[in-house]
């Protein structure tokens, strides 16, 4: 039976680039790439022959291996690299490679070097995809924000109507979170590190080999730097095998992206309920159908963003628990727990960013529904403004105004009539009173805040374009 993980139970990332970028095949290929790169670095330094490097390169293709068999052997050593090395050496012998190629393979390294470094390679590609889709999401949200800077709608706090705001500022708030998340991911992607320390982080075996090789004109540090350069990773000059902060930084950045997208999706889900109807997902062929109710158009993109947001905290907890309980020079189980948790976070972030891009660039805004819902709260939605402006004109000040608001709500009486009865016309004209009830006059600094976020987006956009 085919043992591949296609994501049947993971709709947030199934069918997206995340599925292939972080598949078992991709991870095995990354391990093979590290091993092949290491032999190539040795060949370049004269520590083995070019034929050795060519032979290892020839067996460094995941397509040459039975991954189901590899997986079945993984429990024997508690990681996949150990059986993979055995398979590589078998293939080298089968291909008629010189015995020296098998000796150069994995020389001075340990399983953690290969696995941690391979994870960095997988994450490098996945992070690039997440960032690209976050940039596209930002484009869509910026367009929405700009188009609706003057679109007045109701703001809600604790699920209830609160005060007037603009949809432009609401979209800008989503955009601001996406921009922050993208910057965190960029920082994380620039810190993807080579892990290279040998059995216990001392490179003792490699140092011994170099000391005994009188023709060697290079140091272990130089070899590590060349390997990092070959793989496109950072070299900090020392292994990080007992320092799990790089894993936590990556996981946290991925979790932040998922959370930012989750908030966007959750707000769209609320606003797309038929009784609210302010927003709706783009209609796409084959998307949002129901198996039992053909009349339904489910907001599936938003649902998947929320799915990812629900799933990520437990994965982050696993990473932090593993880091906080790591022991010795290789943790007994904590290290192993990181692998699937980090990969799933990467998959969820990539899947969520993919769906977020489609949602942001296709979201429909229902202006009549926004106007209708704003009017539902009646004059009471301006009560904060009324209490501030009219307190000096009413005996009893703010408490008296608040009492009138409560009376208006409880007795279903027009608030402006209650206020008109309390305030003499010479102190406040009818026109002035009417103006106080205009929601467009009580938007505060919403437009300025929107402009600030849009300016940040524009600057960030220029940076993205210069990098590409």
N, C-alpha and C positions, 0 to 999 in steps of 0.2 A: 504493500500500500504506500502511496506517495505520502511522505511525512513533511512536506513543505508547509510553511506557515503562510497562508494567503491572506489572513486577516478576516476570515468569515465572521468571527465574533468581535471584530474591532472596526466598526464602520467609520470611526473618525479618521482612520488612515488607510483603510483598504482601498485599493485601486488608485492610490496617489503615488507620487514619486517616492514617498517614504517607504513604501512596501519593498521596492527594489533597492533603494539606497542603504537600507538597514536590514536586509534579509540575511538569513544564515549564509547564503552564498556570498553576499557582500562581505560579511565578517570573515569567513574563511579566506576569501581572496585577499583581504587586508592582512591577515596573518601571513599568507604566502608572500605578499608584497614586501613585508618587513624582512622576512627571512631572505628573500632574493636580494633585496637592497643591501643587507648586511654582507652577504657574500661578495656582491659587487664592490662594496667599499673596501673589503679585504683585498680583492683582486687589484683595485686601483692603487692600493698601498703596497703591492707586491707580496702580500701575505698568503696568497693562493694564486692559481693560474686563471687566465681568462677563460680557459676551457671549463674550469670548475664553476665559474660564474654563469657561463652559458648553459651548463648542465642543470644547475639549480633553477635558472630562469625557465628552462624548458619544462620543469615539473611544477612550476609555480602558477598553475592555472586551476582554479576551483573546478573547472569542467572535467578535470582528469580524476576527480575523487568521488567516491560514493559517500555523500553527506549523511545518508541514513545510517550507513555503517559507522561513519565517524562519530555520529551522535550516540550510537549504541555503545561505543568504546569510551566515550567521555567520562562516565562515572568511575572508570577504573583508576584514573589519576585525578579526578575532580576538575579537570579542565580539558578543552578540546585540543590544545596544542600538543600535548604529549602523544596521543595517538596519531595526530597529523604528521608529526615528525617521523614516526615509524613508517607511515604510508609514503612520505616523501623519499625516505631512504630506500624503500622497496622499489619505488619508481625509478630512482637513480640507478639502482642495480639493473632493473629491467631494461633501461635505456642504454646500458653499457657505459655509464659515466665513470670517470676515473674515481678510484677510492678516495682520493684527496677531496673530491667534491662533497662527499658525505662527511668528511672530517671538518671541512670549512663551514658546513651548514650548522647554524646555531652555536658556533664557537664562542665560548665565554658568556653566552646569554642564558637566561632562565625563562620559564614560562610566563612569568609576570611581565617581563620586558616585552615579549611579543604580544601578549593579550592586551595589556594597557595601551601599548603603542598602536595596535590594530584598532582598538576602540577610538583612539584619537583620529585615525584616518577615516573611519566610518562617520564619525561625528563631523569631521571637516566638510565632507560632502553634504551631509544632512543639514548642517547649520547654514550652508550657503543657500540651500533650497528654501529653508525657513525664512531667511532674511529677504530673499527675492520676493517671496509671497507676502511677507509683511510690508515690504515697500509698495507692492501693488495694492494691498489693503489700505495703506496710508493714502495712496493716490485717490482711491474711491471715497474715503472719508473726508479728505480735504475738499474734493469737489462738492460733496454733500454740504459740508460746513459753509463753504463759500456761497453756494446757491441759496442757502436758507439762513443767512445771517439776520434777516429781518422777519423770519417766519416765527410768529409768537405761538407758543404752545404752553401747556401746563407742566410744571415741574412737580414731581411726586417725591415725598419723603415718607418712609415707613409705609409704603403702598398707597398713601392718601394724597389727594390734591393739596399742593402746598402754595406755590406762588407762580406767577408767570415767568417764563424763560424763553429762549429761542431754540429752535431745533438746530440752528447753526452752532450754538454753543454746546448743545448736547453731543452733536457729531464731533465737534472739536475736542470734547472731553474724551471720547473714545480714541480719537486720533492721538491725543497727548499720551495716553497709555501705550498705544502701539509704538509710538516713536521712542518712548523710554525703554520698552521691551527690546526693540530692534537695536538700540545702543548697547544694552546689556549683552545681547547676543554677539554684537561685533567685538566687544571687549573680550568675551569668552573665546571667540574664534581666533583672536590674535594671540591667545595664550595656550593654544593646543600644543602640548609638550611631548617630546620624546621621553620615554622611560627606558633607561638603559643602565642597569646596575649589577647584573649577574645574580648569582644565587642568593646573596643576602645584602646586596647594595654596595659591595666593595669592589666589584669587577676583579676579584682576586684571580680567577682562572685566566682572564684575558691578560691581566698584568703579568702573570707567570709565563704565559705563552710568549708575550712580547719580550720579556726579560731573557728567555731562552733562545729567542730568534735573533741571532747576532746581525742579520741583514736588515732587520726592521728599523726603519728610520722615522717612526711615527709613534705617538703616544696614544693611550686609550682615550684620552680626552679629545685628541684630534680626530680619531676614528668616530667617536660619538657625534662630534659636530658635523662631520661629513655625512654620517647616516641621517641626522636630523635634516640637513640641507637636502639630501636626496629625497626624503619623504615629505618635505615641505612643512616640517614641524619646528617648534622652538626648541632650542637647547639651552637649558639653564645652567649647565656645567655640573649638575649633580642629579642623581636619581631622586624620584619622589615617591618611591614605593611605599614608604610608611607615612607619607604626607598625603592625605586624601582630599586636601583642599581643592586641587584642580577638578576633581570629580564633583565636589559640592558646588563649585562655581559654575560648572557647565549645567548641572542639574537645576540650579537655582535660576539661571538665565532662561533655560527652557521652560521651567515652571512659570516664570514671570510672563513669558510670551503667551502661554496657554491661558493664564489668568486674565490677561488683558483682552484676549479674544473671547474668553468666556463671558466677561462682563458685557461686551458688545452683543454677543449672541443672546444672553439672558434678557437684555433690554429690548432687543428685537422681538423675542418670543412674547414678552409681555405686551408690547405695542401692537403685535400682529393678532392678538386675540380678537375675534369678530366684534365683541362688544366694545372694544377700544378702537381697533381698526386704523391706527395712525400710520403703521408701516406694513409692508408686505414684501416677502421674498420675491425675487425674479421668478417668473414662470419658465421652467425649463422642461423640455421634453424628457419624460421618464423619471422626473424628480418629484418627490412629495406625494406620491400616490398611496392609497390605502388598499390593503388586501381585501377588506370587507365593505368599505364605504367609498364608492367611486366618486362621490361628490366632493370629497375632501382634497384639499391642497395643503399638505403638511409642510411646515417651515423646517425642512430637513437640514439645511445648512446651519441654521441657528441651533437646532437640536444637537448636531454633531460638535459644535463649539462648546455647548454645555456639557456634553458627554465627556469631552476631553478635560474640561475644567473639574468635573467631578472625579475623574480618574487620577489626575496627577498628584494630589496631595499625599496619597498613600505611597506613591513611588518616591516622592521626595523624602518622606519619612524614612523609607528604607535606606536611602543614601546617607541621611544624617545619622541614623542608628548605626549603620555599618562603619561610618567614619568615627563616630563617638565611642565605639567599642572595639576598634582595631587594636590588635595586640601584636607584639613581636615584630619580626622582619617580614612576615607575611601572615595576614589575619586568617584565622581558622573558621572560615565561613562568611565573614563580613565582606571580604574581597569578592567572593563568588556571588554574593547577593547583589552587588553593584551592577553586574553585567546586564541582566534582563531589565532591571529598573531603569538604568540610564538609557538603554536602547528604546524602551517603551516610551519614556519621556520624549526622546527625540522623534519617535514616530508620531506621537500625539501632537507635538508642536508643529511638525511638518504637515500633518493632516489638517490640523486646525487652521494653520496659516493659509493653506490651499483653499479651504472652504470659506475662510474669512475674506479672501480676495474676491471670490465670486459674489459673496453677500454684499460687501461694501460697494462694489462696482455695479451692482444690479438692483440695489434696494429701492423700492417704490415708496414715495411719501404721499400720504393722503391728506392734503391741506384741509378739505372740508371736515374731516374727522378731527383734526387737531383743533379747529375752530369750535366744533361742537363740544369737544371734551373740555376745552378751556371755559366755555360758557356754563358747563354743568355746575361748576362751583359757585356760580353767581358772583355777587359783589363781595362775598366773604373772602375770596382769594386775595383781595387787596387789603385785608384787615391789618396786616403789619404796617402798610403804608398809612392807612387811616389813623391807626393808633399813634404813629409818630407825628403826623402832620396836625391832626385835630385835637390831640390831648390838651394843648393850651387853651382851646376854645370851648371845652366841655368841662363843666364842674365835675370834679372827681378824677380828671385826667385819664391816663391810659386804662386804669381799672374800669372806669365808666364806659369807655369805648368798647373794651372787651366784653363787658356785660351786655351792651347793645348787640354785639355780634352774636353772642350766645342766644339772646332773646330772638334775634332774627332767624337763627337756625331752628330753635326749638318751636317757635310759634309760626314759622314760615311767613314772616313779615319782611317786606323789602327793607334792606338795611339803609338804603339812602333816604327812605322816608323817615325812619327812626332818627337818623342823624339830622335831617332837615328840621325835625321838630325840636331838636336840642340846641341847634346853632342858629343864632339870628342871621338874617340875610345880610345885614350890614357887616358882619364878621366874615361871612363866606357866601359868595354869590352862587346862584344855581350853576352858572357856567364853571366856576371853580370847583364846585362839588362834583360835577359831571367829569371834569378833567381828572379828578382824583381816582375815579373808577375806570379809567382807561388803562388796560393792562400794558399797552405799548409804552406808557409813561413810567412804568415801574420795572424796568429791565436791568437797572443798575449798570454794572460794568461788563455785562455779557458780551457786547460787541467788541469791547477792548480786549477782553480775555480771548475771544475767538480770533481776533487779529493777531494776538501774541502767539497763539498756537500755530496759526497758518504761516506766520513768519518763520517760526522754528521749522515747520515742515518744508518751506521753500529752501531754507538753508541746508537742511538735511538732503533734500532732493538734489541740490547742486552737487553735494558731496557724492551721492550715489552715482550721479552721471559722470563725475570726474573719475571715479574709480572704475567705471565700465567703458 
